[in-house]
């Protein structure tokens, strides 16, 4: 998906949410897990700072602050393609910090879990 979007000069995250592949058997597993927890915690902290009754301008201001942190955080920095920018879209900033956990070796929705905390 990243390569297709790059060829079309589109940002992959305009079409799909931020994804982390954490494969226990892979030597970079801890690095990927650290990237995920960093991302999760920055988003979670940003959402907790926002007033429940915030207007759209305040939500945008808070989302922009979160994105600034995400982009500048060293743990999330990597060789980025021109059109791949790890940032939080407005549709992903409403509501809770909900994530989908999908085991890589299952299919048809088996083993899928939703969570909103690292615990």
Helices and strands as residue ranges (DSSP letters): H 2-7, G 12-14, H 29-49, H 56-72, G 74-76, G 90-92, E 99-101, E 113-115
